[in-house]
Amino acid sequence: MNIKLELLRNYISDFINYRIEDFEIDASQITDTTATQMLFEIQKVIKDEKYSDFDAVEQIVSIFEKYNVDSGFRHDF
């Protein structure tokens, strides 16, 4: 545990949360668009028969990484 790092994370998180409250943004529109695009890309991989199961998972993990979504540690080879 790094106490300085934890304190810094908390400070930055609080600062961002405070600033977002005063910021006009349609979060649903942004996330729906991104989520829809991500699902479309994943569906395209799943439907593509040229990929083995392993390769399909590799491609899906790549899509998660492209959108900065954590895919967990199980696939970290």
C-alpha positions as CSV (number, residue, x, y, z in Angstrom):
1,M,0.0,0.0,0.0
2,N,1.4,3.4,-1.0
3,I,-0.3,6.0,1.2
4,K,0.8,9.0,-0.9
5,L,-0.6,7.3,-4.1
6,E,-3.9,6.6,-2.4
7,L,-4.2,10.2,-1.1
8,L,-3.4,11.5,-4.6
9,R,-6.0,9.2,-6.2
10,N,-8.6,10.4,-3.7
11,Y,-7.8,14.0,-4.3
12,I,-7.9,13.6,-8.1
13,S,-11.2,11.6,-7.9
14,D,-12.8,14.2,-5.7
15,F,-11.6,17.1,-7.9
16,I,-12.9,15.4,-11.1
17,N,-16.3,14.6,-9.4
18,Y,-16.7,18.2,-8.3
19,R,-15.9,19.6,-11.7
20,I,-18.2,17.2,-13.5
21,E,-21.2,18.4,-11.5
22,D,-20.8,21.8,-13.1
23,F,-20.2,20.5,-16.6
24,E,-23.0,20.1,-19.2
25,I,-22.6,16.6,-20.7
26,D,-25.1,14.0,-21.8
27,A,-23.4,10.9,-20.4
28,S,-26.1,8.6,-21.7
29,Q,-25.5,9.7,-25.2
30,I,-21.8,9.2,-25.0
31,T,-21.9,5.9,-23.3
32,D,-24.7,4.5,-25.4
33,T,-22.9,5.3,-28.5
34,T,-19.6,3.8,-27.3
35,A,-21.3,0.7,-25.9
36,T,-23.2,0.2,-29.1
37,Q,-20.1,0.5,-31.2
38,M,-18.2,-1.9,-28.9
39,L,-21.0,-4.5,-29.0
40,F,-21.1,-4.2,-32.8
41,E,-17.4,-4.9,-33.0
42,I,-17.6,-7.9,-30.6
43,Q,-20.6,-9.3,-32.5
44,K,-18.6,-9.0,-35.7
45,V,-15.7,-11.1,-34.2
46,I,-18.1,-13.7,-32.8
47,K,-19.8,-14.2,-36.2
48,D,-16.5,-14.4,-38.1
49,E,-15.8,-18.1,-38.6
50,K,-12.2,-17.6,-39.5
51,Y,-11.4,-17.1,-35.8
52,S,-10.7,-20.1,-33.6
53,D,-12.2,-19.7,-30.1
54,F,-8.9,-18.6,-28.7
55,D,-8.4,-16.1,-31.5
56,A,-11.9,-14.7,-31.0
57,V,-11.2,-14.2,-27.3
58,E,-7.9,-12.4,-28.3
59,Q,-9.8,-10.1,-30.6
60,I,-12.5,-9.4,-28.0
61,V,-9.9,-8.6,-25.4
62,S,-8.3,-6.2,-28.0
63,I,-11.7,-4.5,-28.4
64,F,-11.9,-4.1,-24.6
65,E,-8.4,-2.6,-24.6
66,K,-9.3,-0.2,-27.5
67,Y,-12.1,1.2,-25.4
68,N,-10.1,1.2,-22.2
69,V,-12.4,-1.4,-20.5
70,D,-10.8,-3.8,-18.1
71,S,-11.1,-7.4,-19.2
72,G,-9.7,-8.8,-16.0
73,F,-6.5,-10.7,-15.3
74,R,-7.4,-14.2,-16.6
75,H,-6.4,-13.4,-20.1
76,D,-3.2,-11.6,-19.3
77,F,-0.7,-14.0,-21.0
